[in-house]
Amino acid sequence: MTEPRSRNRRSPLRRLVKSTFRLTLLVVLVLGGTSLWVIGSTSSRCVEAAEAPERDWAIVLGASVLRSGRPSPMLDERLRTTAQLYHDRRVERILCSGDRDPDAGYDEVGPMRARLVELGVPFERITLDSFGFRTFDSMVRAGSAFGIDSALVVTNPFHVPRAVYIARQNGIDCVGIFADHGENYSTRTTLRSQGREALARVVALMDCHLLGTEPKRTQR
């Protein structure tokens, strides 16, 4: 009489294991499928800086700034690539799009402009968008608030496909430029960036096709 009860005690655990496995498999399929779709649909529009076509604008996307006020290594790669595009006469103007919160004492776009000037880009060629809270906001606002309909979008390689996808879904004829100057990131930083990006691609598709998402701010 004890054996059936033993099997019954084990069956909830088995069901839990099966349910967990199925959920994990579903998550992996969604993340993997979404990434394949975003990367595959933009692959022909993502190139190295040396292969960049000419455009009026470069849109450089913000990232974290160090406590010293200097751009983080990841952001600095984006800015160095953008300066290179300007000096190679691939672009005439630059939009720095990032987060700025004066109340919290946080500013991405000010240090971005300062670094570009340091790299030889004229101050007057640089425009700031302080409401680029995330990639979706930056890409939509580039068109709606700044009238950009054709641009090079500059960011780190893992980020380029999503930025290009969002931009093209919002009417910007853009080419993504890989910002890669050989900076060595820790394994932890790389895995964290890749993991966040996989999730962000799912959110991007939902923003573009399901949710009717609008930027947090629509004016300059």
C-alpha positions as a printed Julia matrix, in Angstrom:
220×3 Matrix{Float64}:
  0.0    0.0     0.0
  2.97   2.33    0.49
  4.27   2.18   -3.11
  1.3    4.0    -4.76
  1.5    6.72   -2.13
  5.23   7.06   -2.86
  4.53   7.51   -6.56
  1.86  10.08   -5.77
  4.28  12.0    -3.6
  6.78  12.08   -6.44
  4.36  13.02   -9.2
  3.99  16.72   -8.22
  7.76  17.08   -8.35
  7.85  15.44  -11.75
  5.14  17.77  -13.0
  7.06  20.75  -11.65
 10.25  19.62  -13.4
  8.38  19.11  -16.67
  6.65  22.48  -16.41
  9.92  24.22  -15.62
 11.61  22.53  -18.55
  8.81  23.51  -20.93
  8.85  27.11  -19.71
 12.64  27.29  -20.04
 12.45  25.85  -23.54
  9.77  28.38  -24.5
 11.88  31.28  -23.19
 14.94  30.04  -25.08
 12.91  29.68  -28.29
 11.41  33.16  -27.94
 14.74  34.82  -27.19
 16.6   32.87  -29.84
 13.92  33.31  -32.49
 13.62  37.02  -31.84
 17.37  37.53  -31.99
 17.62  35.57  -35.24
 14.84  37.66  -36.76
 16.28  41.04  -35.73
 19.83  40.13  -36.72
 18.83  38.43  -39.97
 16.51  41.19  -41.13
 19.14  43.89  -40.59
 22.36  42.08  -41.54
 22.63  43.77  -44.92
 22.35  47.18  -43.24
 25.1   46.74  -40.62
 28.7   47.46  -41.63
 32.13  48.45  -40.36
 33.02  52.14  -40.25
 35.36  51.75  -43.24
 32.38  50.6   -45.34
 29.96  53.31  -44.21
 28.04  55.16  -46.92
 27.63  58.92  -46.83
 24.72  60.36  -44.88
 23.85  63.8   -43.55
 23.57  62.54  -39.97
 25.22  60.12  -37.59
 23.17  59.12  -34.56
 25.4   57.98  -31.71
 23.57  56.24  -28.88
 24.34  56.94  -25.25
 25.65  54.59  -22.59
 26.93  54.9   -19.05
 29.27  57.66  -17.95
 31.93  57.22  -15.27
 31.83  59.1   -11.97
 34.63  61.28  -13.29
 32.27  62.5   -16.0
 34.18  60.74  -18.75
 32.42  58.33  -21.11
 32.66  54.67  -20.16
 34.89  52.5   -22.41
 31.82  51.18  -24.22
 30.5   54.67  -24.91
 33.94  55.93  -25.85
 34.15  53.32  -28.61
 30.93  54.72  -30.05
 32.25  58.27  -29.9
 35.61  57.46  -31.46
 33.84  55.69  -34.33
 31.51  58.64  -34.81
 34.43  61.08  -34.89
 36.13  58.85  -37.44
 33.02  58.97  -39.65
 32.98  62.75  -39.44
 36.66  63.13  -40.29
 36.26  60.66  -43.17
 33.46  62.92  -44.46
 30.85  60.17  -44.23
 28.56  62.46  -42.18
 28.08  66.19  -41.76
 26.17  66.38  -38.47
 25.98  64.27  -35.32
 23.06  63.64  -32.98
 24.1   62.49  -29.52
 21.11  60.74  -28.0
 21.15  59.7   -24.36
 19.79  60.19  -20.87
 20.15  63.4   -18.89
 18.62  63.83  -15.44
 19.74  67.09  -13.81
 17.88  66.27  -10.59
 19.91  63.09  -10.18
 23.11  64.73  -11.37
 23.35  62.32  -14.3
 24.26  63.35  -17.83
 25.28  61.26  -20.81
 24.94  63.72  -23.67
 27.11  66.51  -22.22
 30.16  64.25  -21.85
 29.4   62.76  -25.27
 29.62  66.18  -26.91
 32.71  67.12  -24.92
 34.47  63.95  -26.03
 33.57  64.49  -29.68
 34.94  68.04  -29.51
 38.07  66.6   -27.92
 38.29  64.26  -30.91
 38.18  67.18  -33.33
 34.49  67.46  -34.2
 33.31  71.11  -34.31
 30.95  72.01  -31.48
 28.36  73.45  -33.85
 28.11  70.15  -35.75
 26.81  68.33  -32.68
 23.16  68.25  -31.61
 21.97  66.8   -28.29
 18.86  64.82  -27.49
 18.62  64.55  -23.71
 15.52  62.35  -23.83
 17.08  59.26  -25.37
 16.18  57.19  -22.33
 16.4   53.97  -24.31
 17.08  52.88  -27.86
 13.43  53.02  -28.88
 13.09  56.62  -27.67
 16.32  57.65  -29.41
 15.33  56.19  -32.77
 11.75  57.45  -32.79
 12.72  60.92  -31.6
 15.48  61.19  -34.21
 12.7   61.32  -36.78
  9.83  62.96  -34.91
 11.75  65.61  -32.96
 14.76  66.25  -35.23
 13.4   65.47  -38.69
 16.06  62.88  -39.51
 14.99  60.45  -42.22
 18.4   59.09  -43.26
 21.36  58.41  -40.99
 24.21  56.24  -39.83
 23.5   54.73  -36.41
 26.62  54.16  -34.33
 26.8   51.77  -31.4
 28.58  48.63  -30.19
 28.29  45.51  -32.36
 25.86  43.61  -30.11
 23.51  46.63  -30.11
 23.59  47.6   -33.8
 20.92  45.21  -35.19
 18.25  46.3   -32.7
 18.97  49.99  -33.24
 18.75  49.56  -37.01
 15.56  47.5   -36.74
 13.78  50.11  -34.62
 14.96  52.97  -36.81
 13.78  51.34  -40.02
 10.45  50.41  -38.5
 10.01  54.1   -37.72
 10.79  55.45  -41.16
 14.5   56.19  -40.93
 16.63  54.92  -43.81
 19.62  53.97  -41.72
 22.79  51.94  -41.83
 24.23  50.61  -38.6
 27.92  51.1   -37.89
 29.85  48.75  -35.62
 31.79  50.71  -33.0
 34.66  48.37  -32.23
 38.14  49.6   -31.35
 39.33  46.39  -29.75
 38.33  47.29  -26.2
 38.57  44.25  -23.95
 35.56  43.8   -21.7
 35.32  41.36  -18.81
 33.4   38.12  -19.27
 30.82  39.39  -16.79
 30.27  42.61  -18.75
 30.03  40.74  -22.04
 27.52  38.19  -20.73
 25.44  40.88  -19.05
 25.34  42.96  -22.23
 24.41  40.0   -24.4
 21.74  38.84  -21.97
 20.14  42.26  -21.7
 20.26  42.64  -25.46
 18.42  39.34  -26.03
 15.59  40.51  -23.79
 15.62  44.0   -25.32
 15.08  42.55  -28.81
 11.86  40.95  -27.64
 10.71  44.27  -26.15
 11.69  46.06  -29.39
  9.44  43.84  -31.48
  6.59  44.38  -29.05
  7.14  48.15  -29.09
  7.21  48.25  -32.89
  4.41  45.83  -33.71
  2.12  45.21  -30.73
  2.07  47.92  -28.11
  1.93  51.17  -30.06
  4.64  52.53  -27.76
  5.49  56.23  -27.82
  8.67  57.9   -26.52
  8.49  59.33  -23.03
  9.12  62.81  -24.47
  8.16  63.94  -27.95
  9.5   67.5   -27.92
 13.08  68.74  -27.89
